[in-house]
Amino acid sequence: MRATGSSPMPGAPKSRKLIKVDLRAQLVDAYDGSERVHRFACVSGDKDHATDRGKFKVQRKHPIYRSRAYNVQMNYAMFFTADGKALHQYHGAVPLSVVRTFRSKVSEWFGSHGCVRLSETDARILFEWTPLGTTVEVF
């Protein structure tokens, strides 16, 4: 599949966009400079497959993507680690809101294999808003 997204042109102004992933709160915030422009609920890595913490860059984007490792859809995928961690649409039989509730009240087992999963609408909005090279801070 072909990666999509705009790549910075030489001499173009540097993007002021930033994505922050708060693992404790299970929230994704998108900033343009110092202004938060989006906030999304998410589900991150489970107890055995933690989401990597640190500062990363969006390396590649795919509007339609199927994981070869897990054989699941990961549409609106934005990969931010070399080993395949991504922000992407959640495709599960149980609604994301239910998974979030189970995770917070029952067990951290209700998570991903390290990716940051978003609802379809939220994943699409973030995908369209985010250029390649955008910084992703996970804490």
trRosetta pair geometry for C-beta under 8 A, 3 or more apart (Angstrom, degrees):
i j d omega theta_ij theta_ji phi_ij phi_ji
1 62 5.4 58 122 -136 135 126
1 64 7.0 -142 -141 85 143 79
1 65 6.3 -158 70 -104 164 73
2 62 7.8 144 84 -115 40 85
3 60 4.1 -78 -126 -160 140 102
3 61 5.8 102 -168 53 84 53
3 62 6.1 -70 -112 -68 58 76
4 61 5.2 -73 69 93 69 103
4 62 6.9 117 16 -106 89 33
4 63 6.1 6 30 -22 142 96
5 58 7.4 -159 -144 128 166 123
5 60 7.4 -175 18 -156 133 39
5 61 4.2 103 -42 28 121 132
5 130 7.7 -39 -128 109 120 76
5 131 6.0 127 -177 -158 100 50
5 132 4.0 117 124 -40 134 97
6 131 5.0 -50 61 -135 96 105
6 132 6.4 -158 73 18 43 94
7 132 5.5 -25 -92 64 63 135
7 133 7.3 99 -138 -21 60 121
8 12 5.1 -153 -169 62 83 126
8 14 7.6 6 -130 -114 148 51
8 15 7.3 -120 -84 -22 117 100
8 131 7.5 91 -60 146 78 136
8 132 7.7 -129 -18 81 75 91
8 133 6.0 -31 -18 25 113 163
9 12 4.2 96 59 -34 82 122
15 131 5.7 -160 -85 52 153 128
15 133 6.7 134 22 97 133 106
15 134 6.2 -73 110 -96 149 75
16 31 7.9 -91 139 125 81 85
16 32 5.6 67 98 -173 104 59
16 33 4.4 0 159 -64 136 68
17 30 7.1 -14 -163 -174 95 91
17 31 6.8 153 -153 86 46 58
17 32 5.7 -20 -94 -102 69 65
17 129 7.3 170 -140 147 142 90
17 130 6.6 179 144 -121 146 61
17 131 6.8 127 42 27 144 91
17 134 4.9 -45 101 -127 111 113
17 135 7.8 167 103 34 64 75
18 30 7.4 159 84 -158 49 47
18 31 4.4 -11 60 60 96 107
18 134 7.0 -176 -99 -177 27 90
18 135 5.1 -17 -122 71 78 103
18 137 6.8 9 -179 0 104 109
19 28 6.5 -11 -171 -171 99 98
19 29 7.3 158 -157 83 50 48
19 30 5.4 -18 -104 -104 74 72
19 31 7.6 -169 -76 21 28 75
19 58 7.8 74 16 -49 135 111
19 87 7.2 -77 163 -42 157 158
19 126 7.3 71 -112 -160 129 116
19 130 6.7 0 -48 -107 128 128
19 134 6.1 68 -7 137 103 119
19 135 7.0 -174 33 97 70 54
19 136 4.7 -16 73 -111 109 73
19 137 7.2 175 91 25 55 65
20 28 7.2 158 82 -157 50 49
20 29 4.6 -8 59 59 101 98
20 30 7.9 -167 22 -76 70 28
20 31 6.9 42 -7 -10 105 113
20 136 7.9 169 -85 -161 25 50
20 137 4.9 -16 -113 67 71 102
20 139 7.3 -23 -166 20 92 104
21 27 7.7 174 -151 91 45 46
21 28 5.3 -14 -103 -105 72 78
21 42 6.9 -51 -141 56 96 160
21 44 6.9 113 170 -86 123 130
21 51 7.2 -94 130 139 142 148
21 87 7.7 -153 -78 -86 129 111
21 116 5.5 -91 -129 -105 142 153
21 136 6.7 22 -10 -179 111 94
21 137 7.0 -175 25 92 71 50
21 138 4.4 -11 64 -111 115 74
21 139 7.3 148 81 24 64 57
22 25 4.2 9 117 42 125 106
22 26 7.2 -58 94 3 80 15
22 27 4.7 6 50 56 112 89
22 28 7.7 -160 21 -75 73 31
22 29 7.2 42 -12 -3 107 104
22 139 6.5 -20 -113 72 55 84
23 26 7.1 20 -168 -75 31 52
23 44 5.3 -72 -126 46 84 162
23 51 6.1 -170 -103 60 120 122
23 53 7.2 -73 -14 -88 142 98
23 138 6.7 58 -44 -179 106 87
23 139 6.7 -144 8 100 95 33
26 41 6.4 24 126 -162 96 72
26 42 5.5 -151 179 69 71 69
26 43 6.4 9 -154 -95 120 42
26 44 6.5 -144 -118 0 77 96
26 100 6.3 152 136 -138 153 103
26 103 7.3 116 -86 100 155 140
26 104 7.5 -104 5 -67 147 107
27 39 6.2 -15 -171 -168 113 92
27 40 7.0 145 -160 77 62 45
27 41 6.4 -45 -104 -107 65 43
27 42 6.5 143 -117 17 13 95
28 38 7.7 -12 112 116 89 101
28 39 7.3 156 82 -156 53 44
28 40 4.5 -14 60 62 102 98
28 41 7.9 -13 19 72 84 3
28 42 4.9 77 -23 -33 105 133
28 87 7.0 97 -122 -132 153 129
28 116 6.5 109 -75 162 125 135
28 118 6.7 -50 20 -86 147 119
28 122 7.7 122 59 164 126 126
28 126 7.0 -7 127 -98 140 151
29 36 5.3 -48 -171 -136 112 115
29 38 7.0 160 -156 88 43 62
29 39 5.3 -9 -104 -104 75 76
29 40 7.9 -175 -74 23 34 68
30 36 7.1 109 73 -158 46 65
30 37 5.5 -58 99 64 95 87
30 38 3.9 19 39 50 116 105
30 39 7.7 -145 20 -65 73 38
30 40 7.8 41 -14 -2 102 104
30 126 6.2 -169 -62 -121 140 90
30 129 6.2 51 175 113 157 146
30 130 7.5 -109 -131 -71 127 97
31 34 6.9 -28 -170 -144 122 13
31 35 6.4 145 -155 76 75 41
31 36 5.5 -48 -94 -96 78 53
31 37 6.7 133 -125 8 25 85
32 35 5.5 -21 65 67 80 98
32 37 5.2 38 0 -24 104 134
36 39 6.5 30 164 -55 124 96
37 129 7.6 -177 101 -158 129 146
38 122 7.9 141 176 -149 123 86
38 125 6.5 167 -126 129 146 123
38 126 6.6 -172 114 -86 159 82
38 129 6.8 176 -15 24 146 173
40 118 5.4 9 151 -135 140 117
40 119 7.4 -143 -163 27 110 91
40 122 4.1 119 -134 -162 132 135
40 125 7.8 168 -72 68 131 120
40 126 6.7 -66 -11 -50 153 127
41 96 7.3 140 105 134 110 118
41 97 7.5 52 104 -98 153 69
41 100 6.1 -14 166 -95 124 159
41 118 7.7 136 83 -132 54 70
41 119 7.4 48 67 -17 92 106
41 122 7.5 -143 47 -56 63 170
42 87 7.9 -64 -126 -137 138 92
42 116 5.1 -5 -179 -177 142 91
42 117 6.2 142 -165 70 79 48
42 118 5.4 -40 -106 -82 86 73
43 90 6.6 62 38 -90 116 139
43 96 6.4 -149 -11 -156 120 90
43 99 5.4 -25 -80 119 158 121
43 100 5.8 -129 -75 -80 101 75
43 103 6.3 167 -132 -28 104 158
43 110 7.3 -74 -154 135 132 82
43 111 5.8 -164 168 -129 95 60
43 112 6.2 127 117 -27 92 96
43 116 7.7 157 77 -158 40 48
43 117 4.7 -18 61 59 90 106
44 51 4.2 -64 -179 -19 114 141
44 111 6.1 -16 91 -156 46 115
44 112 6.3 -86 176 31 26 107
44 114 7.8 -8 175 -160 76 26
44 115 7.6 -150 -145 101 53 35
44 116 5.2 -15 -102 -105 80 73
44 117 7.6 -172 -80 18 30 74
45 49 4.7 -130 -160 109 104 72
45 50 4.6 122 103 -156 141 19
45 51 3.9 -178 -1 -36 111 68
45 111 5.3 53 146 146 22 130
45 112 5.4 -68 -93 71 44 80
45 113 6.7 -17 -125 144 85 13
45 114 4.2 22 -92 -98 122 39
45 115 7.2 119 -69 29 76 34
46 49 5.3 44 50 43 81 88
46 50 7.9 -99 75 -73 34 43
46 108 5.9 137 -161 142 65 76
46 109 5.5 32 -162 -154 126 30
46 110 6.8 160 -108 65 108 15
46 111 3.1 170 -72 57 65 107
46 112 6.5 179 -21 47 81 28
46 113 7.3 -16 19 -83 99 37
47 50 7.7 -6 -164 -66 19 80
47 107 7.6 -62 -23 167 130 88
47 108 4.3 104 -57 99 96 113
47 109 5.9 -36 11 -78 114 53
47 111 7.1 139 -12 25 55 132
48 109 7.9 27 1 -120 99 70
49 111 7.1 -171 66 102 93 111
49 112 6.9 -104 100 110 122 55
49 113 4.3 -63 158 -150 161 49
49 114 4.8 -98 157 -42 95 82
50 114 6.6 36 93 -107 29 82
51 85 6.5 120 -144 -153 74 136
51 112 7.5 54 -68 66 100 109
51 114 5.2 139 -96 -160 52 56
51 115 7.2 -83 -104 60 101 3
51 116 6.2 63 -124 -64 146 84
51 138 6.0 -127 135 -171 110 143
52 56 7.6 83 98 -50 120 134
52 81 5.6 98 33 -84 148 149
52 85 5.8 -149 16 -7 109 167
52 114 6.8 39 -16 -167 77 111
52 138 6.3 91 97 75 61 149
53 138 5.1 -138 -126 107 45 94
53 139 5.9 75 -150 -108 104 38
54 137 7.8 -112 126 -144 29 55
54 138 6.1 9 42 55 45 94
55 135 6.3 -19 -168 -165 94 105
55 136 7.5 152 -159 80 46 50
55 137 5.3 -14 -105 -104 75 76
55 138 7.9 -170 -77 23 30 68
56 59 8.0 -65 168 -30 102 97
56 80 4.0 93 121 166 138 103
56 81 6.0 -67 -125 -71 148 67
56 135 7.3 138 78 -158 42 55
56 136 4.6 -23 69 64 95 99
56 137 7.8 175 25 -79 68 31
56 138 7.0 19 7 -2 112 107
57 80 6.6 177 81 -144 26 80
57 133 5.4 -21 -172 -147 118 41
57 134 6.9 143 -155 70 66 33
57 135 6.0 -41 -98 -97 66 49
57 136 6.9 164 -101 13 13 86
58 61 6.6 23 167 -59 118 97
58 78 4.9 -36 -137 178 114 108
58 79 7.2 108 -158 69 61 45
58 80 5.6 -46 -94 -89 48 86
58 130 5.9 121 -44 157 168 122
58 131 7.6 154 67 104 135 40
58 132 5.6 -133 102 -137 102 43
58 133 6.3 -40 59 16 84 17
58 134 4.7 25 8 48 120 85
58 136 6.3 102 -54 -30 75 114
59 79 5.2 -55 58 97 99 94
59 80 6.4 151 0 -113 90 29
59 81 7.9 -129 1 23 132 9
59 82 7.6 90 -36 -83 170 54
59 132 7.4 20 -174 -154 12 93
60 78 7.7 -178 91 -149 41 46
60 79 5.0 8 55 43 84 115
60 132 7.2 12 -101 -120 30 112
61 77 6.9 164 -152 92 47 60
61 78 5.1 -7 -105 -105 85 74
61 79 7.6 -152 -74 16 38 75
61 127 6.6 133 -159 -154 120 91
61 130 7.5 164 -92 96 137 105
61 132 6.4 -121 -9 -78 111 86
62 65 3.8 88 102 -62 134 115
62 74 7.9 60 78 96 116 92
62 75 7.9 -112 112 -140 84 42
62 77 4.7 2 55 57 94 105
63 75 6.6 2 160 -165 48 84
63 76 6.2 8 -141 -85 50 52
63 127 6.8 115 -108 162 70 147
64 73 8.0 -49 -161 -151 71 99
64 75 5.5 -18 -114 -116 49 91
65 73 7.4 120 82 -163 54 56
65 74 4.8 -45 91 75 105 88
65 75 6.3 161 32 -95 72 35
65 77 4.2 -43 36 10 150 137
65 88 7.1 -89 61 -130 123 137
66 71 7.1 5 170 -149 102 41
66 72 7.1 -178 -155 91 69 23
66 73 5.7 -41 -103 -99 73 53
66 74 7.0 142 -114 20 20 80
67 70 4.4 8 109 47 138 86
67 71 6.4 -79 84 -21 85 15
67 72 5.1 8 34 51 118 71
67 73 7.7 -131 3 -64 84 5
67 74 5.3 77 -44 -15 96 124
68 71 7.4 22 -152 -69 22 58
69 84 6.9 109 -8 131 142 166
69 113 7.8 -142 115 100 129 157
70 113 6.5 -178 -66 8 142 149
72 91 6.0 174 175 71 98 116
73 89 7.3 -30 128 84 99 108
73 91 4.2 55 69 -7 104 167
74 77 4.5 53 127 -76 102 120
74 86 6.3 82 167 80 134 139
74 88 4.1 5 -177 161 86 161
74 89 6.8 153 -168 51 37 72
74 91 7.3 -114 -75 7 37 116
74 115 7.1 -98 -134 -150 127 168
75 88 6.6 135 68 -172 33 97
75 89 4.4 -9 68 31 85 133
75 91 7.2 91 10 -51 95 120
75 120 7.5 21 78 -129 124 85
75 123 6.9 104 99 122 80 141
76 87 7.9 -56 125 117 90 81
76 88 5.8 149 82 -144 71 60
76 89 4.8 89 37 -30 108 100
76 118 7.7 -71 95 65 131 116
76 120 7.8 137 5 -150 137 54
76 123 3.9 131 83 147 145 104
76 124 5.4 -115 -88 -80 146 48
76 126 7.3 97 163 68 126 88
76 127 3.9 -114 -157 -47 97 146
77 86 4.6 6 -163 164 89 153
77 87 7.5 151 -150 78 43 49
77 88 4.2 -2 -98 -97 68 119
77 89 7.9 -81 -57 15 63 76
78 86 5.7 148 70 -162 41 90
78 87 4.8 -7 56 54 103 95
78 88 7.0 -179 20 -69 62 70
78 126 7.4 -107 1 125 143 104
78 127 6.2 -168 -44 -109 113 75
78 130 6.0 9 -114 96 157 148
79 84 6.4 -58 -134 -139 117 39
79 85 7.1 118 -151 77 68 42
79 86 4.5 -48 -91 -90 56 101
80 85 6.1 -53 62 95 81 91
80 86 6.6 139 8 -110 76 44
80 87 7.0 47 -13 -11 120 89
80 136 4.5 -39 -136 42 154 149
81 84 6.7 -36 81 40 91 25
81 85 4.0 41 25 35 123 103
85 114 4.9 -88 -104 133 104 105
85 115 5.6 -179 -154 -93 63 56
85 116 7.6 59 172 -9 95 81
86 115 5.1 -11 58 -131 66 109
86 116 7.3 -126 111 37 39 75
87 115 7.2 164 -89 -177 21 86
87 116 4.6 -24 -105 73 70 109
87 118 6.5 28 -180 -12 90 119
87 123 7.2 178 146 -128 86 84
87 126 6.5 -81 137 121 138 143
87 136 7.3 -158 -28 -124 121 142
88 115 6.0 -26 27 175 105 136
88 116 7.5 126 19 75 60 60
88 117 6.4 -31 74 -112 71 61
88 118 7.1 -178 95 28 22 88
88 123 6.0 35 179 -141 31 133
89 117 7.3 18 146 -156 18 76
89 118 6.2 -60 -104 73 41 78
89 119 7.4 -15 -141 141 75 21
89 120 5.0 40 -144 -105 122 58
89 123 3.8 -144 -75 52 73 167
89 124 7.4 33 -76 -42 117 73
90 96 4.7 115 66 -86 154 112
90 99 7.4 -147 -170 34 151 154
90 117 3.8 76 -77 172 96 117
90 118 6.3 -171 -14 64 92 24
90 119 6.5 -33 34 -91 107 33
90 120 7.7 -100 51 -49 67 62
90 123 7.6 -178 1 -41 62 135
92 95 7.9 -170 81 -74 97 8
92 96 7.3 121 41 -72 114 63
92 99 6.7 68 71 -55 156 139
94 98 4.9 -104 168 82 103 129
94 99 5.7 125 104 -55 113 88
95 98 4.8 94 65 4 82 102
95 99 7.2 -148 100 -4 44 86
96 99 5.5 -54 -149 37 37 114
96 100 6.3 41 152 -23 68 103
96 117 6.8 -157 -122 127 116 108
96 118 7.5 22 -137 177 162 23
96 119 5.1 -133 32 -80 152 78
97 100 5.6 -50 -150 33 32 114
97 101 6.6 33 151 -19 63 104
98 101 5.6 -52 -150 35 34 112
98 102 6.4 34 153 -17 66 104
99 102 5.8 -53 -147 38 31 111
99 103 6.2 34 153 -23 64 107
99 110 5.2 -174 -164 169 74 115
100 103 5.7 -55 -148 34 29 114
100 104 6.4 17 159 -11 65 109
101 104 6.2 -63 -145 41 28 102
101 105 5.9 -12 170 14 67 118
102 105 6.6 -77 -131 54 20 86
102 106 4.6 -33 -165 31 66 126
102 107 7.0 -22 158 43 84 72
102 110 4.3 108 103 -44 111 169
103 106 7.3 -25 -62 51 11 83
103 107 7.1 -63 -127 85 40 44
103 108 6.1 51 -159 -120 81 41
103 109 7.9 -150 -112 58 70 45
103 110 4.1 -125 -72 80 77 107
103 111 6.0 92 -117 -64 127 80
106 109 8.0 -64 112 42 96 97
106 110 6.8 65 71 -10 110 129
107 110 6.1 112 80 -6 79 88
108 111 6.1 -3 172 -22 67 126
112 115 4.5 -93 149 55 151 78
112 116 7.2 -140 28 -73 151 18
112 117 5.3 153 -62 -22 131 113
116 138 7.8 -146 -57 -108 133 118
118 122 4.2 -120 172 96 116 112
118 123 4.1 154 81 -64 114 82
118 126 6.6 75 50 16 176 139
119 122 4.6 82 55 15 85 106
119 123 6.6 -155 84 -10 38 89
120 123 5.9 -58 -143 37 25 110
120 124 6.3 24 159 -18 63 108
121 124 6.0 -59 -151 35 27 110
121 125 6.4 26 155 -18 64 108
122 125 5.8 -54 -146 36 32 111
122 126 6.2 26 158 -14 66 109
123 126 6.0 -59 -145 41 28 107
123 127 6.0 33 155 -24 64 111
124 127 5.6 -55 -144 36 28 115
124 128 6.3 22 160 -14 64 108
125 128 6.2 -61 -149 39 26 105
125 129 6.2 20 156 -17 63 116
126 129 5.7 -62 -143 41 30 111
126 130 5.8 20 164 -19 67 120
127 130 6.3 -67 -139 36 21 106
130 134 4.9 -95 -160 13 91 157
131 134 5.7 127 64 -45 63 101
